[in-house]
Amino acid sequence: MKNIAVIAHDAKKPELVRFLKEHIDWLPGVNLLATGRTAEFIESQGLRCQHLSPGVSGGYNQITDMIGKKEIDIVIFLRDHKIVQQHHEDIRYLLEACNMNNIPLATNYASAELIILGLIKKEATERVQRNK
């Protein structure tokens, strides 16, 4: 099972839910993990996810730690470029952890879609190779 961490700043939460709903058929067997208010918003729209702490209360750090333990496969973080928050260092560490651990990171709708398509293609190729 793939673990996908999903995070969205407030202005981007509807866009994240739209992405997840439009691509739900692409995500069979995927476990979604979301920081506090993002998780609440996702569930209020009828989707399921595992709740982590709110970003400001350590949620970004939880994801960063999970990345270091190889427990996260993909991060989708729809960011509002107008927002600079007090816990911005936590966000920087999260983004750096993705880079250092070779974790695909999407920060907008288009890159999220391409990463999911890449995952599907990779899994299909692996199935073909196993069945040879």
Backbone as JSON, one array per atom type, in Angstrom:
{
  "sequence": "MKNIAVIAHDAKKPELVRFLKEHIDWLPGVNLLATGRTAEFIESQGLRCQHLSPGVSGGYNQITDMIGKKEIDIVIFLRDHKIVQQHHEDIRYLLEACNMNNIPLATNYASAELIILGLIKKEATERVQRNK",
  "N": [[0.84, -1.18, 0.0], [0.54, 2.19, -0.82], [1.55, 5.18, 0.77], [0.34, 8.34, 0.82], [1.01, 11.58, 1.58], [-1.02, 14.33, 2.12], [-1.45, 17.77, 1.92], [-2.74, 21.02, 2.33], [-2.81, 24.51, 2.02], [-5.22, 26.83, 3.38], [-6.64, 28.25, 1.27], [-6.25, 26.51, -0.79], [-7.43, 24.1, -0.18], [-10.05, 23.35, -1.26], [-9.25, 22.86, -3.93], [-7.48, 20.71, -3.6], [-9.23, 18.71, -2.67], [-10.89, 18.54, -4.92], [-9.01, 17.54, -6.76], [-8.42, 15.03, -5.55], [-10.97, 13.78, -5.63], [-11.45, 13.73, -8.4], [-9.5, 11.97, -9.19], [-9.77, 9.64, -7.8], [-10.24, 7.05, -8.67], [-7.78, 6.41, -9.64], [-6.31, 5.84, -7.49], [-6.36, 3.29, -6.07], [-6.14, 1.35, -3.13], [-4.5, 3.13, -1.84], [-3.23, 4.89, 0.93], [-4.24, 7.75, 2.39], [-2.78, 10.4, 4.13], [-3.17, 13.17, 6.21], [-2.55, 16.51, 7.35], [-3.9, 18.15, 10.25], [-6.25, 20.39, 9.82], [-6.51, 20.09, 7.09], [-7.1, 17.35, 6.88], [-9.57, 17.33, 8.23], [-11.1, 18.91, 6.47], [-10.99, 17.38, 4.11], [-12.36, 15.05, 4.93], [-14.84, 16.2, 5.5], [-15.79, 16.5, 3.0], [-16.45, 14.02, 2.18], [-14.43, 12.13, 1.79], [-11.96, 9.73, 2.87], [-9.29, 9.75, 5.26], [-6.18, 9.46, 7.02], [-5.67, 11.05, 10.07], [-3.29, 13.49, 10.99], [-1.35, 15.59, 13.19], [-2.22, 19.12, 13.33], [-0.54, 21.34, 11.01], [0.81, 23.56, 12.21], [1.03, 22.6, 14.76], [2.84, 20.56, 14.72], [2.36, 18.76, 12.65], [3.62, 18.96, 10.12], [6.18, 18.25, 10.88], [5.7, 15.62, 11.71], [5.18, 14.36, 9.26], [7.64, 14.81, 8.01], [9.29, 13.26, 9.68], [8.18, 10.72, 9.13], [8.85, 10.48, 6.47], [11.62, 10.24, 6.67], [11.69, 7.72, 7.82], [10.96, 6.15, 5.77], [8.21, 5.82, 5.35], [6.46, 7.27, 3.86], [5.36, 7.69, 0.57], [4.72, 9.53, -1.41], [4.32, 13.06, -1.55], [1.84, 15.44, -1.59], [1.45, 18.74, -1.67], [-0.35, 21.35, -1.72], [0.3, 24.53, -2.02], [-0.23, 27.88, -0.93], [1.08, 30.53, -2.37], [1.04, 33.07, -1.35], [1.09, 32.95, 1.35], [2.96, 33.21, 4.27], [4.04, 31.64, 6.99], [4.43, 31.37, 10.59], [5.51, 28.91, 11.24], [7.06, 28.31, 9.07], [9.65, 27.3, 8.76], [9.33, 24.6, 9.44], [7.95, 23.73, 7.21], [9.89, 24.12, 5.26], [11.8, 22.22, 6.09], [10.32, 19.9, 5.65], [10.02, 19.95, 2.85], [12.72, 19.79, 2.13], [13.31, 17.26, 3.19], [11.87, 15.63, 1.45], [13.35, 16.03, -0.9], [15.93, 15.08, -0.1], [15.38, 12.41, 0.46], [14.45, 11.4, -1.87], [11.69, 11.54, -2.47], [8.76, 11.84, -4.3], [7.35, 15.03, -4.88], [4.64, 17.1, -5.07], [3.55, 20.34, -5.74], [1.53, 21.63, -6.92], [-1.53, 21.33, -8.85], [-1.08, 20.25, -11.45], [1.48, 19.03, -11.26], [0.94, 17.16, -9.29], [-0.88, 15.5, -10.61], [0.77, 14.45, -12.66], [2.66, 13.04, -11.12], [1.04, 11.05, -9.94], [0.16, 9.76, -12.27], [2.65, 8.81, -13.12], [3.22, 7.03, -11.02], [1.19, 5.13, -11.44], [1.96, 4.15, -13.97], [4.49, 3.14, -13.34], [3.8, 1.08, -11.5], [2.28, -0.56, -13.2], [4.21, -1.36, -15.05], [5.93, -2.77, -13.34], [4.21, -4.89, -12.64], [3.96, -6.21, -15.11], [6.62, -7.01, -15.5], [6.91, -8.81, -13.34], [5.2, -10.81, -14.13], [6.39, -12.02, -16.25]],
  "CA": [[0.0, 0.0, 0.0], [1.26, 3.45, -0.9], [1.15, 6.24, 1.68], [0.45, 9.66, 0.22], [0.72, 12.68, 2.49], [-1.67, 15.44, 1.42], [-1.5, 18.98, 2.72], [-3.14, 22.18, 1.53], [-3.14, 25.74, 2.71], [-6.67, 27.03, 3.39], [-7.17, 28.64, -0.04], [-6.03, 25.4, -1.73], [-8.13, 22.9, 0.26], [-11.03, 22.88, -2.27], [-8.54, 22.33, -5.09], [-6.97, 19.39, -3.22], [-10.37, 17.77, -2.66], [-11.28, 18.33, -6.32], [-8.0, 16.64, -7.33], [-8.61, 13.68, -5.01], [-12.22, 13.21, -6.16], [-11.31, 13.48, -9.84], [-8.51, 10.92, -9.43], [-9.96, 8.58, -6.8], [-10.09, 5.75, -9.35], [-6.36, 6.21, -9.89], [-5.65, 5.65, -6.21], [-6.83, 2.13, -5.3], [-5.2, 0.83, -2.15], [-3.64, 4.2, -1.33], [-3.56, 5.41, 2.25], [-4.03, 9.19, 2.46], [-2.49, 10.97, 5.44], [-3.3, 14.62, 6.08], [-2.41, 17.31, 8.56], [-5.13, 18.55, 10.95], [-7.4, 21.01, 9.16], [-6.66, 19.48, 5.77], [-7.82, 16.09, 7.11], [-10.97, 17.65, 8.55], [-11.75, 19.38, 5.25], [-11.12, 16.23, 3.21], [-13.44, 14.2, 5.43], [-16.11, 16.92, 5.37], [-16.18, 16.37, 1.6], [-16.81, 12.63, 1.93], [-13.27, 11.27, 1.55], [-11.33, 9.24, 4.11], [-7.84, 9.91, 5.37], [-5.62, 9.34, 8.37], [-5.4, 12.37, 10.65], [-2.06, 13.83, 11.69], [-1.5, 16.86, 13.91], [-2.21, 20.31, 12.45], [0.81, 21.74, 10.63], [1.39, 24.45, 13.21], [1.21, 21.83, 16.0], [3.76, 19.46, 14.52], [1.98, 17.88, 11.54], [4.68, 18.95, 9.11], [7.28, 17.47, 11.45], [5.31, 14.2, 11.67], [5.39, 13.88, 7.89], [9.09, 14.79, 7.8], [9.81, 12.06, 10.37], [7.72, 9.54, 8.39], [9.66, 10.43, 5.24], [12.92, 9.7, 7.09], [11.51, 6.3, 8.14], [10.49, 5.5, 4.53], [6.79, 5.5, 5.51], [5.7, 8.12, 2.93], [5.79, 7.43, -0.8], [4.48, 10.73, -2.21], [3.76, 14.2, -0.83], [1.12, 16.45, -2.36], [1.34, 19.9, -0.79], [-0.83, 22.49, -2.5], [0.7, 25.69, -1.23], [-0.65, 29.22, -1.32], [2.33, 31.3, -2.41], [0.86, 34.34, -0.63], [1.14, 32.69, 2.78], [4.21, 32.97, 4.99], [3.57, 31.33, 8.34], [5.46, 31.3, 11.62], [6.13, 27.59, 11.21], [7.59, 28.13, 7.72], [10.84, 26.44, 8.84], [8.85, 23.22, 9.4], [7.63, 23.45, 5.82], [11.17, 24.01, 4.56], [12.38, 20.91, 6.45], [9.51, 18.88, 4.97], [10.39, 19.97, 1.43], [14.09, 19.27, 2.05], [13.26, 15.81, 3.44], [11.45, 15.01, 0.18], [14.5, 16.05, -1.82], [17.01, 14.23, 0.4], [14.96, 11.01, 0.48], [13.95, 11.05, -3.19], [10.23, 11.37, -2.39], [8.08, 12.75, -5.23], [6.68, 16.14, -4.22], [3.83, 17.95, -5.94], [3.09, 21.55, -5.07], [0.39, 22.17, -7.66], [-2.43, 20.33, -9.42], [-0.47, 19.59, -12.61], [2.56, 18.12, -10.85], [0.3, 16.04, -8.57], [-1.43, 14.6, -11.62], [1.87, 13.75, -13.31], [3.24, 12.08, -10.18], [0.12, 9.92, -9.83], [0.28, 9.02, -13.54], [3.93, 8.1, -13.07], [3.05, 5.9, -10.09], [0.38, 4.12, -12.12], [2.8, 3.56, -15.03], [5.53, 2.34, -12.68], [3.19, -0.14, -10.97], [1.9, -1.4, -14.33], [5.45, -1.93, -15.57], [6.39, -3.78, -12.37], [3.34, -6.07, -12.77], [4.35, -6.9, -16.35], [7.91, -7.65, -15.26], [6.7, -9.94, -12.43], [4.45, -11.86, -14.81], [7.16, -12.57, -17.38]],
  "C": [[0.88, 1.24, 0.0], [0.67, 4.44, 0.11], [1.4, 7.58, 1.01], [0.06, 10.7, 1.26], [0.12, 13.81, 1.67], [-1.84, 16.6, 2.4], [-1.98, 20.1, 1.79], [-3.36, 23.38, 2.44], [-4.63, 26.02, 2.52], [-7.25, 27.34, 2.01], [-7.08, 27.5, -1.06], [-6.77, 24.12, -1.34], [-9.2, 22.44, -0.74], [-10.36, 22.29, -3.51], [-7.99, 20.93, -4.8], [-8.1, 18.36, -3.24], [-10.84, 17.5, -4.08], [-10.3, 17.36, -6.99], [-8.25, 15.21, -6.86], [-9.88, 13.03, -5.56], [-12.1, 12.87, -7.64], [-10.39, 12.31, -10.14], [-8.65, 9.74, -8.47], [-9.81, 7.19, -7.44], [-8.64, 5.42, -9.66], [-5.63, 5.78, -8.63], [-6.15, 4.44, -5.42], [-5.74, 1.66, -4.33], [-4.25, 1.85, -1.57], [-4.15, 4.66, 0.03], [-3.22, 6.9, 2.25], [-3.79, 9.6, 3.9], [-2.53, 12.48, 5.28], [-3.11, 15.31, 7.42], [-3.78, 17.82, 8.99], [-6.29, 19.1, 10.16], [-7.59, 20.49, 7.75], [-7.43, 18.18, 5.89], [-9.3, 16.35, 7.39], [-11.72, 18.08, 7.3], [-11.98, 18.23, 4.28], [-12.3, 15.36, 3.65], [-14.8, 14.89, 5.35], [-16.66, 16.84, 3.95], [-16.41, 14.91, 1.19], [-15.66, 11.69, 1.61], [-12.65, 10.86, 2.88], [-9.83, 9.48, 4.07], [-7.44, 9.71, 6.83], [-5.25, 10.73, 8.86], [-4.02, 12.43, 11.3], [-2.32, 15.14, 12.43], [-1.62, 18.01, 12.91], [-0.76, 20.72, 12.16], [1.5, 22.57, 11.69], [1.69, 23.73, 14.52], [2.08, 20.6, 15.8], [3.42, 18.52, 13.39], [3.02, 17.81, 10.45], [5.87, 18.12, 9.6], [6.96, 15.98, 11.46], [5.58, 13.62, 10.29], [6.88, 13.8, 7.58], [9.71, 13.56, 8.45], [9.42, 10.79, 9.62], [8.5, 9.38, 7.09], [11.02, 9.8, 5.58], [12.86, 8.22, 7.4], [11.02, 5.5, 6.93], [9.02, 5.07, 4.61], [5.88, 6.34, 4.6], [6.26, 7.9, 1.54], [5.69, 8.68, -1.69], [3.97, 11.81, -1.27], [3.1, 15.13, -1.85], [0.84, 17.6, -1.41], [0.94, 21.1, -1.64], [-0.68, 23.74, -1.65], [0.13, 26.98, -1.82], [0.59, 30.1, -1.23], [2.25, 32.63, -1.66], [1.04, 34.18, 0.88], [2.58, 32.49, 3.25], [3.8, 32.81, 6.45], [4.74, 31.23, 9.31], [6.21, 29.97, 11.58], [6.71, 27.28, 9.82], [8.85, 27.27, 7.7], [10.44, 24.97, 8.8], [8.53, 22.81, 7.97], [8.92, 23.27, 5.02], [11.83, 22.66, 4.83], [11.63, 19.78, 5.75], [9.92, 18.81, 3.49], [11.81, 19.43, 1.23], [14.14, 17.77, 2.27], [12.82, 15.07, 2.18], [12.63, 14.94, -0.78], [15.59, 15.08, -1.37], [16.67, 12.75, 0.34], [14.34, 10.56, -0.83], [12.45, 10.73, -3.19], [9.59, 12.33, -3.39], [7.24, 13.77, -4.46], [5.94, 16.97, -5.25], [3.37, 19.16, -5.15], [2.0, 22.26, -5.84], [-0.36, 21.02, -8.33], [-1.75, 19.54, -10.54], [0.63, 18.62, -12.19], [1.99, 16.94, -10.06], [-0.24, 15.02, -9.57], [-0.32, 13.8, -12.31], [2.53, 12.72, -12.4], [2.35, 10.85, -10.05], [0.14, 9.1, -11.12], [1.57, 8.22, -13.59], [3.87, 6.89, -12.17], [2.27, 4.77, -10.76], [1.22, 3.4, -13.18], [3.87, 2.66, -14.42], [4.96, 1.03, -12.17], [2.78, -1.09, -12.09], [3.13, -2.09, -14.92], [5.98, -3.02, -14.65], [5.54, -5.04, -12.44], [3.71, -6.88, -13.99], [5.66, -7.64, -16.12], [7.78, -8.88, -14.36], [6.03, -11.12, -13.14], [5.19, -12.47, -16.0], [7.74, -13.91, -17.01]]
}
